[in-house]
Amino acid sequence: MTVAAAIFSLLTGDTATAALVGDRVYPKVAPQSVVRPYVVYHKTTRRPQKTLDGFSLTRDLWQIDAWSNTYDEAEAIAAAIEAVLEGFRGDAGGISLASSLDNAFDDYEPDTTLHRQSLDFVIWDCGPAS
Protein backbone atom coordinates (compact mmCIF):
# COMPACT_ATOMS: atom_id res chain seq x y z
CA MET A 1 0.00 0.00 0.00
CA THR A 2 1.16 3.54 -0.70
CA VAL A 3 0.94 6.48 1.71
CA ALA A 4 -1.83 7.96 -0.46
CA ALA A 5 -3.82 4.72 -0.22
CA ALA A 6 -3.20 4.62 3.53
CA ILE A 7 -4.57 8.17 3.92
CA PHE A 8 -7.69 7.18 1.96
CA SER A 9 -8.10 4.03 4.06
CA LEU A 10 -7.62 5.83 7.38
CA LEU A 11 -10.07 8.60 6.53
CA THR A 12 -12.81 6.49 4.95
CA GLY A 13 -12.41 3.87 7.70
CA ASP A 14 -13.02 6.43 10.45
CA THR A 15 -16.68 6.57 11.50
CA ALA A 16 -16.70 10.31 12.29
CA THR A 17 -15.09 11.30 8.98
CA ALA A 18 -17.21 8.84 7.00
CA ALA A 19 -20.37 10.18 8.66
CA LEU A 20 -19.54 13.62 7.24
CA VAL A 21 -18.17 12.79 3.76
CA GLY A 22 -18.82 9.09 3.18
CA ASP A 23 -16.20 7.81 0.75
CA ARG A 24 -15.85 11.19 -1.01
CA VAL A 25 -12.11 11.37 -0.36
CA TYR A 26 -10.09 12.05 -3.51
CA PRO A 27 -6.41 12.27 -4.51
CA LYS A 28 -5.42 15.62 -6.07
CA VAL A 29 -8.80 16.75 -7.44
CA ALA A 30 -12.45 15.88 -6.92
CA PRO A 31 -14.66 14.86 -9.84
CA GLN A 32 -16.45 17.81 -11.42
CA SER A 33 -19.92 16.65 -10.39
CA VAL A 34 -18.96 15.60 -6.85
CA VAL A 35 -21.54 15.77 -4.09
CA ARG A 36 -20.56 18.19 -1.32
CA PRO A 37 -18.97 17.96 1.20
CA TYR A 38 -15.79 16.13 0.23
CA VAL A 39 -12.07 15.82 0.95
CA VAL A 40 -9.10 16.19 -1.41
CA TYR A 41 -5.54 15.23 -0.48
CA HIS A 42 -2.18 15.53 -2.21
CA LYS A 43 1.51 15.38 -1.45
CA THR A 44 3.19 18.79 -1.58
CA THR A 45 6.78 17.79 -0.76
CA ARG A 46 8.83 14.62 -0.42
CA ARG A 47 12.10 14.45 1.51
CA PRO A 48 13.87 11.09 1.55
CA GLN A 49 15.97 10.63 4.68
CA LYS A 50 18.75 8.20 5.60
CA THR A 51 19.71 7.39 9.14
CA LEU A 52 23.31 6.85 10.16
CA ASP A 53 22.76 3.09 10.16
CA GLY A 54 21.41 3.23 6.57
CA PHE A 55 17.72 2.94 7.45
CA SER A 56 15.61 4.73 4.86
CA LEU A 57 12.69 6.98 5.81
CA THR A 58 10.56 9.35 3.79
CA ARG A 59 9.21 12.61 5.19
CA ASP A 60 6.29 13.83 3.12
CA LEU A 61 4.10 16.88 3.56
CA TRP A 62 0.47 16.14 2.68
CA GLN A 63 -2.20 18.79 2.25
CA ILE A 64 -5.68 17.58 3.11
CA ASP A 65 -8.57 19.90 2.25
CA ALA A 66 -12.13 19.65 3.56
CA TRP A 67 -14.58 21.34 1.16
CA SER A 68 -18.16 22.20 2.07
CA ASN A 69 -21.06 24.56 1.42
CA THR A 70 -20.75 25.91 4.98
CA TYR A 71 -17.87 27.03 7.15
CA ASP A 72 -19.10 25.04 10.15
CA GLU A 73 -19.32 21.79 8.19
CA ALA A 74 -15.84 22.25 6.69
CA GLU A 75 -14.54 22.90 10.20
CA ALA A 76 -16.23 19.74 11.53
CA ILE A 77 -14.71 17.64 8.73
CA ALA A 78 -11.26 19.12 9.43
CA ALA A 79 -11.65 18.29 13.13
CA ALA A 80 -12.53 14.69 12.26
CA ILE A 81 -9.50 14.43 9.94
CA GLU A 82 -7.24 15.88 12.62
CA ALA A 83 -8.57 13.37 15.17
CA VAL A 84 -7.57 10.53 12.82
CA LEU A 85 -4.16 11.72 11.67
CA GLU A 86 -2.72 13.92 14.44
CA GLY A 87 -0.25 11.78 16.37
CA PHE A 88 -1.02 8.63 14.36
CA ARG A 89 1.73 6.06 14.71
CA GLY A 90 1.34 2.55 13.46
CA ASP A 91 0.53 0.13 10.70
CA ALA A 92 -1.61 1.51 7.89
CA GLY A 93 -2.20 -1.14 5.27
CA GLY A 94 1.16 -2.81 5.72
CA ILE A 95 3.34 0.27 6.00
CA SER A 96 4.54 1.92 9.16
CA LEU A 97 3.51 5.59 9.39
CA ALA A 98 3.86 8.46 11.83
CA SER A 99 1.86 11.65 11.33
CA SER A 100 1.64 15.10 12.89
CA LEU A 101 -0.22 18.29 12.03
CA ASP A 102 2.14 20.97 10.72
CA ASN A 103 -0.19 23.79 9.65
CA ALA A 104 -3.88 24.61 9.18
CA PHE A 105 -5.88 27.43 7.61
CA ASP A 106 -9.31 28.19 6.23
CA ASP A 107 -10.37 29.75 2.96
CA TYR A 108 -13.43 30.64 0.88
CA GLU A 109 -13.70 30.22 -2.88
CA PRO A 110 -16.19 32.80 -4.20
CA ASP A 111 -16.29 31.24 -7.69
CA THR A 112 -17.55 27.93 -6.33
CA THR A 113 -19.08 29.28 -3.08
CA LEU A 114 -17.16 26.60 -1.18
CA HIS A 115 -15.56 26.84 2.23
CA ARG A 116 -12.24 25.07 2.73
CA GLN A 117 -10.37 23.95 5.80
CA SER A 118 -6.84 23.00 4.81
CA LEU A 119 -4.60 20.80 6.97
CA ASP A 120 -0.91 20.12 6.31
CA PHE A 121 0.41 16.91 7.84
CA VAL A 122 3.99 15.70 8.04
CA ILE A 123 3.75 11.97 7.39
CA TRP A 124 6.78 9.76 7.87
CA ASP A 125 6.84 6.56 5.81
CA CYS A 126 8.97 4.24 7.91
CA GLY A 127 8.79 1.32 5.49
CA PRO A 128 7.02 -2.02 5.77
CA ALA A 129 5.22 -2.63 9.05
CA SER A 130 6.84 -5.27 11.19
HELIX and SHEET records of a PDB file:
HELIX    1   1 VAL A    3  THR A   12  1                                  10    
HELIX    2   2 THR A   15  VAL A   21  1                                   7    
HELIX    3   3 TYR A   71  LEU A   85  1                                  15    
SHEET    1   A 6 VAL A  25  PRO A  27  0                                        
SHEET    2   A 6 TYR A  38  LYS A  50  1                                        
SHEET    3   A 6 SER A  56  SER A  68 -1                                        
SHEET    4   A 6 LEU A 114  PRO A 128 -1                                        
SHEET    5   A 6 ILE A  95  GLU A 109 -1                                        
SHEET    6   A 6 ARG A  89  ALA A  92 -1                                        
END                                                                             
